[in-house]
Amino acid sequence: MSRNWKRLILIGLAVPNVLSGCWAVFAPADWYEDFPGWSPRLVSALPPFNEHLAADAGAGLLATGLLVLIAGLYLRRDMTIIATVGYLAFSLPHAVFHLRHPGDGMSTAENALNVTALWLAVVLAGIVLIDELRRRADS
């Protein structure tokens, strides 16, 4: 995989987490009610609201997003491996949860689109991780 593709994938994975994470940390009720900012409302489709949980979820999104963003900017093998493992530690269980628990407030098509987007992020992070693991450490 080229460095440009790797950078594009990592930054593309990072930016939504950083933006969503900041929103949830600083305005958890607004994030819960309105995320992603257009219809369907993804978080409020799985009630009830819990301010502490929403803010903590935001902190996790922000942390994983910043790790992946830094990895995307520096493209060092060690940083990329750590960042993608951390990202997958969050995104894989998240994708599994949404696969197993469709939002009652969402249509079948909306749930399918949401799950597809979540699994696409898992696959892309996995591709970057596998590519890094296959590279020699000294290259």
OpenMM code with the backbone's topology and positions (N, CA, C; nanometers):
from openmm import Vec3, app, unit

residues = "MET SER ARG ASN TRP LYS ARG LEU ILE LEU ILE GLY LEU ALA VAL PRO ASN VAL LEU SER GLY CYS TRP ALA VAL PHE ALA PRO ALA ASP TRP TYR GLU ASP PHE PRO GLY TRP SER PRO ARG LEU VAL SER ALA LEU PRO PRO PHE ASN GLU HIS LEU ALA ALA ASP ALA GLY ALA GLY LEU LEU ALA THR GLY LEU LEU VAL LEU ILE ALA GLY LEU TYR LEU ARG ARG ASP MET THR ILE ILE ALA THR VAL GLY TYR LEU ALA PHE SER LEU PRO HIS ALA VAL PHE HIS LEU ARG HIS PRO GLY ASP GLY MET SER THR ALA GLU ASN ALA LEU ASN VAL THR ALA LEU TRP LEU ALA VAL VAL LEU ALA GLY ILE VAL LEU ILE ASP GLU LEU ARG ARG ARG ALA ASP SER".split()
positions = [
    Vec3(0.0851, -0.1172, 0.0000),
    Vec3(0.0000, 0.0000, 0.0000),
    Vec3(0.0896, 0.1234, 0.0000),
    Vec3(0.0549, 0.2221, -0.0797),
    Vec3(0.1362, 0.3434, -0.0863),
    Vec3(0.1184, 0.4265, 0.0408),
    Vec3(0.2173, 0.5083, 0.0691),
    Vec3(0.2104, 0.5968, 0.1858),
    Vec3(0.0933, 0.6945, 0.1728),
    Vec3(0.0677, 0.7398, 0.0507),
    Vec3(-0.0428, 0.8341, 0.0315),
    Vec3(-0.1776, 0.7706, 0.0652),
    Vec3(-0.1992, 0.6455, 0.0199),
    Vec3(-0.3235, 0.5763, 0.0524),
    Vec3(-0.3351, 0.5531, 0.2024),
    Vec3(-0.2245, 0.5130, 0.2629),
    Vec3(-0.2253, 0.4875, 0.4073),
    Vec3(-0.2598, 0.6155, 0.4833),
    Vec3(-0.1978, 0.7251, 0.4443),
    Vec3(-0.2255, 0.8538, 0.5089),
    Vec3(-0.3722, 0.8918, 0.4898),
    Vec3(-0.4233, 0.8774, 0.3695),
    Vec3(-0.5625, 0.9118, 0.3403),
    Vec3(-0.6591, 0.8278, 0.4243),
    Vec3(-0.6341, 0.6988, 0.4332),
    Vec3(-0.7206, 0.6107, 0.5130),
    Vec3(-0.7161, 0.6500, 0.6602),
    Vec3(-0.5966, 0.6679, 0.7139),
    Vec3(-0.5844, 0.6999, 0.8566),
    Vec3(-0.6501, 0.8333, 0.8902),
    Vec3(-0.6246, 0.9347, 0.8105),
    Vec3(-0.6860, 1.0650, 0.8375),
    Vec3(-0.8369, 1.0573, 0.8167),
    Vec3(-0.8794, 0.9818, 0.7160),
    Vec3(-1.0229, 0.9634, 0.6933),
    Vec3(-1.0927, 0.8924, 0.8082),
    Vec3(-1.0237, 0.8010, 0.8751),
    Vec3(-1.0791, 0.7348, 0.9931),
    Vec3(-1.0747, 0.8271, 1.1148),
    Vec3(-0.9718, 0.9092, 1.1237),
    Vec3(-0.9502, 0.9919, 1.2420),
    Vec3(-1.0467, 1.1095, 1.2527),
    Vec3(-1.0658, 1.1806, 1.1442),
    Vec3(-1.1408, 1.3067, 1.1497),
    Vec3(-1.2828, 1.2894, 1.2049),
    Vec3(-1.3612, 1.1919, 1.1594),
    Vec3(-1.4950, 1.1777, 1.2185),
    Vec3(-1.4913, 1.1493, 1.3689),
    Vec3(-1.3936, 1.0714, 1.4142),
    Vec3(-1.3835, 1.0431, 1.5578),
    Vec3(-1.3466, 1.1679, 1.6367),
    Vec3(-1.2530, 1.2468, 1.5847),
    Vec3(-1.2131, 1.3697, 1.6539),
    Vec3(-1.3316, 1.4662, 1.6622),
    Vec3(-1.4005, 1.4867, 1.5511),
    Vec3(-1.5134, 1.5803, 1.5499),
    Vec3(-1.6273, 1.5321, 1.6390),
    Vec3(-1.6647, 1.4063, 1.6256),
    Vec3(-1.7719, 1.3511, 1.7075),
    Vec3(-1.7324, 1.3481, 1.8548),
    Vec3(-1.6067, 1.3135, 1.8807),
    Vec3(-1.5588, 1.3093, 2.0184),
    Vec3(-1.5635, 1.4448, 2.0858),
    Vec3(-1.5178, 1.5484, 2.0164),
    Vec3(-1.5243, 1.6844, 2.0728),
    Vec3(-1.6685, 1.7239, 2.1005),
    Vec3(-1.7563, 1.6965, 2.0059),
    Vec3(-1.8981, 1.7292, 2.0211),
    Vec3(-1.9553, 1.6595, 2.1445),
    Vec3(-1.9283, 1.5309, 2.1606),
    Vec3(-1.9844, 1.4554, 2.2729),
    Vec3(-1.9248, 1.4972, 2.4068),
    Vec3(-1.7976, 1.5331, 2.4085),
    Vec3(-1.7337, 1.5762, 2.5332),
    Vec3(-1.7894, 1.7108, 2.5790),
    Vec3(-1.8037, 1.8046, 2.4856),
    Vec3(-1.8410, 1.9410, 2.5226),
    Vec3(-1.9913, 1.9675, 2.5199),
    Vec3(-2.0690, 1.8847, 2.4528),
    Vec3(-2.2147, 1.9021, 2.4477),
    Vec3(-2.2817, 1.7648, 2.4391),
    Vec3(-2.2706, 1.6846, 2.5458),
    Vec3(-2.3177, 1.5464, 2.5378),
    Vec3(-2.4671, 1.5320, 2.5059),
    Vec3(-2.5512, 1.6182, 2.5610),
    Vec3(-2.6949, 1.6064, 2.5330),
    Vec3(-2.7243, 1.6390, 2.3867),
    Vec3(-2.6604, 1.7415, 2.3349),
    Vec3(-2.6783, 1.7788, 2.1944),
    Vec3(-2.6273, 1.6678, 2.1028),
    Vec3(-2.5109, 1.6117, 2.1363),
    Vec3(-2.4547, 1.5009, 2.0582),
    Vec3(-2.5510, 1.3824, 2.0583),
    Vec3(-2.6041, 1.3488, 2.1755),
    Vec3(-2.6979, 1.2369, 2.1864),
    Vec3(-2.8208, 1.2597, 2.0979),
    Vec3(-2.8774, 1.3780, 2.1031),
    Vec3(-3.0009, 1.4061, 2.0286),
    Vec3(-2.9787, 1.4192, 1.8784),
    Vec3(-2.8652, 1.4741, 1.8364),
    Vec3(-2.8502, 1.5153, 1.6966),
    Vec3(-2.7445, 1.4429, 1.6147),
    Vec3(-2.6585, 1.3604, 1.6757),
    Vec3(-2.5524, 1.2964, 1.5977),
    Vec3(-2.6126, 1.2098, 1.4883),
    Vec3(-2.5674, 1.2192, 1.3684),
    Vec3(-2.4484, 1.2847, 1.3144),
    Vec3(-2.4711, 1.4266, 1.2627),
    Vec3(-2.5858, 1.4847, 1.2904),
    Vec3(-2.6139, 1.6199, 1.2441),
    Vec3(-2.7161, 1.6213, 1.1311),
    Vec3(-2.7538, 1.5046, 1.0848),
    Vec3(-2.8583, 1.4895, 0.9827),
    Vec3(-2.9325, 1.3605, 1.0149),
    Vec3(-3.0376, 1.3360, 0.9435),
    Vec3(-3.1173, 1.2161, 0.9694),
    Vec3(-3.0512, 1.0941, 0.9065),
    Vec3(-3.0541, 0.9783, 0.9661),
    Vec3(-3.1190, 0.9475, 1.0929),
    Vec3(-3.0309, 0.9846, 1.2117),
    Vec3(-3.0954, 1.0086, 1.3227),
    Vec3(-3.0244, 1.0360, 1.4473),
    Vec3(-2.9763, 0.9022, 1.5022),
    Vec3(-2.8459, 0.8796, 1.4992),
    Vec3(-2.7921, 0.7465, 1.5290),
    Vec3(-2.7860, 0.7139, 1.6773),
    Vec3(-2.7446, 0.8086, 1.7597),
    Vec3(-2.7265, 0.7777, 1.9020),
    Vec3(-2.8608, 0.7738, 1.9738),
    Vec3(-2.9462, 0.8717, 1.9476),
    Vec3(-3.0761, 0.8749, 2.0165),
    Vec3(-3.1694, 0.7634, 1.9697),
    Vec3(-3.1315, 0.6912, 1.8651),
    Vec3(-3.2101, 0.5748, 1.8221),
    Vec3(-3.1975, 0.4597, 1.9214),
    Vec3(-3.1007, 0.4707, 2.0132),
    Vec3(-3.0810, 0.3681, 2.1170),
    Vec3(-3.0846, 0.4348, 2.2548),
    Vec3(-3.2055, 0.4728, 2.3027),
    Vec3(-3.2153, 0.5421, 2.4313),
    Vec3(-3.1879, 0.4481, 2.5485),
    Vec3(-3.1761, 0.5023, 2.6694),
    Vec3(-3.1988, 0.6398, 2.7116),
    Vec3(-3.0693, 0.7205, 2.7146),
    Vec3(-3.0821, 0.8511, 2.7269),
    Vec3(-2.9671, 0.9402, 2.7377),
    Vec3(-2.9036, 0.9261, 2.8755),
    Vec3(-2.7713, 0.9257, 2.8789),
    Vec3(-2.6943, 0.9263, 3.0026),
    Vec3(-2.5768, 1.0205, 2.9784),
    Vec3(-2.5770, 1.1349, 3.0473),
    Vec3(-2.4752, 1.2373, 3.0220),
    Vec3(-2.3336, 1.1841, 3.0445),
    Vec3(-2.3142, 1.1120, 3.1527),
    Vec3(-2.1821, 1.0582, 3.1831),
    Vec3(-2.1360, 0.9628, 3.0727),
    Vec3(-2.2231, 0.8720, 3.0324),
    Vec3(-2.1883, 0.7760, 2.9284),
    Vec3(-2.1608, 0.8453, 2.7948),
    Vec3(-2.2415, 0.9455, 2.7606),
    Vec3(-2.2212, 1.0180, 2.6346),
    Vec3(-2.0871, 1.0912, 2.6351),
    Vec3(-2.0546, 1.1575, 2.7457),
    Vec3(-1.9270, 1.2291, 2.7540),
    Vec3(-1.8092, 1.1316, 2.7522),
    Vec3(-1.8225, 1.0187, 2.8200),
    Vec3(-1.7160, 0.9180, 2.8180),
    Vec3(-1.6985, 0.8583, 2.6788),
    Vec3(-1.8089, 0.8318, 2.6098),
    Vec3(-1.7996, 0.7825, 2.4718),
    Vec3(-1.7272, 0.8854, 2.3857),
    Vec3(-1.7588, 1.0120, 2.4067),
    Vec3(-1.6905, 1.1180, 2.3329),
    Vec3(-1.5421, 1.1215, 2.3610),
    Vec3(-1.5046, 1.1011, 2.4868),
    Vec3(-1.3622, 1.0994, 2.5210),
    Vec3(-1.2917, 0.9833, 2.4517),
    Vec3(-1.3568, 0.8681, 2.4453),
    Vec3(-1.2991, 0.7534, 2.3747),
    Vec3(-1.2859, 0.7791, 2.2258),
    Vec3(-1.3886, 0.8387, 2.1662),
    Vec3(-1.3818, 0.8742, 2.0238),
    Vec3(-1.2694, 0.9741, 1.9984),
    Vec3(-1.2599, 1.0738, 2.0843),
    Vec3(-1.1559, 1.1753, 2.0691),
    Vec3(-1.0170, 1.1132, 2.0827),
    Vec3(-0.9989, 1.0281, 2.1820),
    Vec3(-0.8678, 0.9648, 2.2031),
    Vec3(-0.8278, 0.8777, 2.0847),
    Vec3(-0.9189, 0.7921, 2.0388),
    Vec3(-0.8839, 0.7063, 1.9251),
    Vec3(-0.8627, 0.7893, 1.7997),
    Vec3(-0.9432, 0.8921, 1.7822),
    Vec3(-0.9269, 0.9781, 1.6655),
    Vec3(-0.7933, 1.0492, 1.6638),
    Vec3(-0.7507, 1.1010, 1.7788),
    Vec3(-0.6217, 1.1702, 1.7846),
    Vec3(-0.5053, 1.0747, 1.7612),
    Vec3(-0.5125, 0.9539, 1.8174),
    Vec3(-0.4064, 0.8551, 1.7933),
    Vec3(-0.3930, 0.8233, 1.6447),
    Vec3(-0.5055, 0.8006, 1.5792),
    Vec3(-0.5030, 0.7657, 1.4373),
    Vec3(-0.4614, 0.8863, 1.3531),
    Vec3(-0.5029, 1.0059, 1.3920),
    Vec3(-0.4618, 1.1265, 1.3203),
    Vec3(-0.3108, 1.1451, 1.3269),
    Vec3(-0.2529, 1.1303, 1.4443),
    Vec3(-0.1075, 1.1435, 1.4596),
    Vec3(-0.0361, 1.0372, 1.3765),
    Vec3(-0.0868, 0.9149, 1.3799),
    Vec3(-0.0266, 0.8084, 1.2981),
    Vec3(-0.0346, 0.8435, 1.1501),
    Vec3(-0.1462, 0.9006, 1.1072),
    Vec3(-0.1620, 0.9388, 0.9677),
    Vec3(-0.0702, 1.0518, 0.9260),
    Vec3(-0.0400, 1.1399, 1.0177),
    Vec3(0.0489, 1.2518, 0.9858),
    Vec3(0.1951, 1.2091, 0.9826),
    Vec3(0.2363, 1.1221, 1.0741),
    Vec3(0.3766, 1.0810, 1.0823),
    Vec3(0.4090, 0.9565, 0.9996),
    Vec3(0.3134, 0.8662, 0.9858),
    Vec3(0.3311, 0.7413, 0.9111),
    Vec3(0.4530, 0.6602, 0.9550),
    Vec3(0.4781, 0.6600, 1.0841),
    Vec3(0.5815, 0.5720, 1.1382),
    Vec3(0.5187, 0.4367, 1.1665),
    Vec3(0.5924, 0.3312, 1.1372),
    Vec3(0.5399, 0.1952, 1.1518),
    Vec3(0.4905, 0.1681, 1.2936),
    Vec3(0.5713, 0.2001, 1.3940),
    Vec3(0.5328, 0.1715, 1.5322),
    Vec3(0.4074, 0.2485, 1.5726),
    Vec3(0.4016, 0.3750, 1.5350),
    Vec3(0.2849, 0.4564, 1.5692),
    Vec3(0.1595, 0.4059, 1.4982),
    Vec3(0.1751, 0.3659, 1.3734),
    Vec3(0.0607, 0.3190, 1.2954),
    Vec3(0.0065, 0.1886, 1.3520),
    Vec3(0.0951, 0.0990, 1.3925),
    Vec3(0.0500, -0.0274, 1.4522),
    Vec3(-0.0248, -0.0007, 1.5824),
    Vec3(0.0313, 0.0808, 1.6691),
    Vec3(-0.0336, 0.1117, 1.7969),
    Vec3(-0.1680, 0.1801, 1.7740),
    Vec3(-0.1713, 0.2769, 1.6835),
    Vec3(-0.2946, 0.3519, 1.6584),
    Vec3(-0.4038, 0.2647, 1.5980),
    Vec3(-0.3676, 0.1787, 1.5031),
    Vec3(-0.4713, 0.0952, 1.4413),
    Vec3(-0.5204, -0.0131, 1.5372),
    Vec3(-0.4326, -0.0666, 1.6198),
    Vec3(-0.4780, -0.1628, 1.7213),
    Vec3(-0.5739, -0.0933, 1.8182),
    Vec3(-0.5383, 0.0265, 1.8634),
    Vec3(-0.6273, 0.1023, 1.9516),
    Vec3(-0.7601, 0.1348, 1.8855),
    Vec3(-0.7534, 0.1752, 1.7597),
    Vec3(-0.8755, 0.2065, 1.6853),
    Vec3(-0.9639, 0.0827, 1.6726),
    Vec3(-0.9033, -0.0302, 1.6386),
    Vec3(-0.9801, -0.1540, 1.6242),
    Vec3(-1.0365, -0.2025, 1.7578),
    Vec3(-0.9657, -0.1751, 1.8678),
    Vec3(-1.0161, -0.2135, 2.0000),
    Vec3(-1.1473, -0.1422, 2.0308),
    Vec3(-1.1661, -0.0241, 1.9727),
    Vec3(-1.2928, 0.0475, 1.9874),
    Vec3(-1.3904, 0.0119, 1.8752),
    Vec3(-1.3446, 0.0210, 1.7513),
    Vec3(-1.4368, 0.0135, 1.6376),
    Vec3(-1.4917, -0.1267, 1.6117),
    Vec3(-1.4157, -0.2300, 1.6408),
    Vec3(-1.4659, -0.3654, 1.6178),
    Vec3(-1.5824, -0.3997, 1.7118),
    Vec3(-1.5680, -0.3824, 1.8443),
    Vec3(-1.6842, -0.4080, 1.9310),
    Vec3(-1.8019, -0.3151, 1.8992),
    Vec3(-1.7723, -0.1920, 1.8595),
    Vec3(-1.8773, -0.0966, 1.8229),
    Vec3(-1.9560, -0.1481, 1.7022),
    Vec3(-1.8855, -0.1953, 1.6010),
    Vec3(-1.9515, -0.2486, 1.4812),
    Vec3(-2.0313, -0.3749, 1.5141),
    Vec3(-1.9751, -0.4612, 1.5979),
    Vec3(-2.0463, -0.5835, 1.6384),
    Vec3(-2.1745, -0.5478, 1.7137),
    Vec3(-2.1651, -0.4499, 1.8043),
    Vec3(-2.2843, -0.4088, 1.8796),
    Vec3(-2.3956, -0.3658, 1.7852),
    Vec3(-2.3625, -0.2786, 1.6898),
    Vec3(-2.4661, -0.2275, 1.5996),
    Vec3(-2.5182, -0.3348, 1.5046),
    Vec3(-2.4367, -0.4317, 1.4728),
    Vec3(-2.4836, -0.5438, 1.3917),
    Vec3(-2.5873, -0.6255, 1.4695),
    Vec3(-2.5617, -0.6436, 1.5980),
    Vec3(-2.6495, -0.7258, 1.6818),
    Vec3(-2.7689, -0.6497, 1.7385),
    Vec3(-2.7600, -0.5147, 1.7450),
    Vec3(-2.8659, -0.4341, 1.8065),
    Vec3(-2.9053, -0.3185, 1.7144),
    Vec3(-2.9852, -0.3447, 1.6133),
    Vec3(-3.0284, -0.2354, 1.5259),
    Vec3(-3.1083, -0.1322, 1.6052),
    Vec3(-3.0926, -0.0057, 1.5675),
    Vec3(-3.1649, 0.1011, 1.6363),
    Vec3(-3.3138, 0.0954, 1.6059),
    Vec3(-3.3966, 0.0919, 1.7106),
    Vec3(-3.5422, 0.0877, 1.6916),
    Vec3(-3.5939, 0.2124, 1.6212),
    Vec3(-3.5250, 0.3237, 1.6398),
    Vec3(-3.5681, 0.4488, 1.5789),
    Vec3(-3.5197, 0.4662, 1.4362),
    Vec3(-3.4646, 0.3615, 1.3774),
    Vec3(-3.4105, 0.3699, 1.2416),
    Vec3(-3.4762, 0.2651, 1.1525),
    Vec3(-3.4857, 0.2978, 1.0236),
    Vec3(-3.5406, 0.2023, 0.9275),
    Vec3(-3.4385, 0.0916, 0.9014),
    Vec3(-3.4823, -0.0128, 0.8344),
    Vec3(-3.3920, -0.1219, 0.7974),
    Vec3(-3.2788, -0.0700, 0.7100),
    Vec3(-3.3106, 0.0163, 0.6154),
    Vec3(-3.2079, 0.0723, 0.5269),
    Vec3(-3.1094, 0.1584, 0.6048),
    Vec3(-3.1591, 0.2391, 0.6986),
    Vec3(-3.0709, 0.3238, 0.7796),
    Vec3(-2.9798, 0.2388, 0.8671),
    Vec3(-3.0350, 0.1347, 0.9278),
    Vec3(-2.9524, 0.0436, 1.0075),
    Vec3(-2.8472, -0.0239, 0.9206),
    Vec3(-2.8855, -0.0673, 0.8016),
    Vec3(-2.7909, -0.1339, 0.7113),
    Vec3(-2.6790, -0.0392, 0.6699),
    Vec3(-2.7126, 0.0843, 0.6387),
    Vec3(-2.6111, 0.1827, 0.6004),
    Vec3(-2.5165, 0.2109, 0.7168),
    Vec3(-2.5709, 0.2249, 0.8359),
    Vec3(-2.4894, 0.2495, 0.9549),
    Vec3(-2.3924, 0.1339, 0.9790),
    Vec3(-2.4425, 0.0116, 0.9763),
    Vec3(-2.3578, -0.1058, 1.0003),
    Vec3(-2.2521, -0.1189, 0.8906),
    Vec3(-2.2894, -0.0920, 0.7670),
    Vec3(-2.1936, -0.0983, 0.6563),
    Vec3(-2.0809, 0.0020, 0.6766),
    Vec3(-2.1150, 0.1244, 0.7145),
    Vec3(-2.0126, 0.2270, 0.7377),
    Vec3(-1.9199, 0.1869, 0.8524),
    Vec3(-1.9769, 0.1323, 0.9597),
    Vec3(-1.8946, 0.0906, 1.0737),
    Vec3(-1.8004, -0.0229, 1.0354),
    Vec3(-1.8501, -0.1206, 0.9595),
    Vec3(-1.7656, -0.2325, 0.9182),
    Vec3(-1.6626, -0.1903, 0.8144),
    Vec3(-1.6951, -0.0922, 0.7307),
    Vec3(-1.5966, -0.0403, 0.6358),
    Vec3(-1.4778, 0.0193, 0.7111),
    Vec3(-1.5053, 0.0930, 0.8182),
    Vec3(-1.3974, 0.1500, 0.8992),
    Vec3(-1.3115, 0.0399, 0.9613),
    Vec3(-1.3743, -0.0663, 1.0096),
    Vec3(-1.2999, -0.1794, 1.0666),
    Vec3(-1.2104, -0.2422, 0.9599),
    Vec3(-1.2654, -0.2661, 0.8423),
    Vec3(-1.1887, -0.3289, 0.7339),
    Vec3(-1.0718, -0.2401, 0.6922),
    Vec3(-1.0955, -0.1110, 0.6765),
    Vec3(-0.9870, -0.0207, 0.6352),
    Vec3(-0.8757, -0.0163, 0.7397),
    Vec3(-0.9128, -0.0065, 0.8674),
    Vec3(-0.8111, -0.0068, 0.9731),
    Vec3(-0.7362, -0.1395, 0.9736),
    Vec3(-0.8073, -0.2482, 0.9530),
    Vec3(-0.7433, -0.3799, 0.9471),
    Vec3(-0.6465, -0.3922, 0.8312),
    Vec3(-0.6829, -0.3376, 0.7166),
    Vec3(-0.5934, -0.3412, 0.6001),
    Vec3(-0.4648, -0.2654, 0.6292),
    Vec3(-0.4775, -0.1475, 0.6887),
    Vec3(-0.3579, -0.0693, 0.7231),
    Vec3(-0.2725, -0.1461, 0.8235),
    Vec3(-0.3347, -0.2039, 0.9260),
    Vec3(-0.2603, -0.2794, 1.0271),
    Vec3(-0.1879, -0.3981, 0.9644),
    Vec3(-0.2565, -0.4753, 0.8833),
    Vec3(-0.1939, -0.5919, 0.8193),
    Vec3(-0.0780, -0.5485, 0.7308),
    Vec3(-0.0959, -0.4399, 0.6570),
    Vec3(0.0120, -0.3900, 0.5721),
    Vec3(0.1344, -0.3523, 0.6557),
    Vec3(0.1126, -0.2888, 0.7681),
    Vec3(0.2246, -0.2501, 0.8551),
    Vec3(0.2916, -0.3728, 0.9158),
    Vec3(0.2131, -0.4700, 0.9568),
    Vec3(0.2707, -0.5901, 1.0177),
    Vec3(0.3515, -0.6717, 0.9175),
    Vec3(0.3151, -0.6651, 0.7917),
    Vec3(0.3883, -0.7392, 0.6881),
    Vec3(0.5183, -0.6704, 0.6482),
    Vec3(0.5262, -0.5415, 0.6713),
    Vec3(0.6491, -0.4689, 0.6387),
    Vec3(0.7584, -0.5053, 0.7374),
    Vec3(0.8793, -0.5039, 0.6900),
    Vec3(0.9920, -0.5263, 0.7819),
    Vec3(1.0068, -0.4059, 0.8733),
    Vec3(1.0432, -0.4313, 0.9955),
    Vec3(1.0564, -0.3240, 1.0935),
    Vec3(1.1611, -0.2212, 1.0545),
    Vec3(1.2614, -0.2602, 0.9785),
    Vec3(1.3691, -0.1664, 0.9448),
    Vec3(1.3447, -0.0947, 0.8120),
    Vec3(1.2315, -0.1177, 0.7469),
    Vec3(1.2080, -0.0520, 0.6182),
    Vec3(1.1435, 0.0829, 0.6347),
] * unit.nanometer
topology = app.Topology()
chain = topology.addChain("A")
for resn in residues:
    res = topology.addResidue(resn, chain)
    for name in ("N", "CA", "C"):
        topology.addAtom(name, app.Element.getBySymbol(name[0]), res)
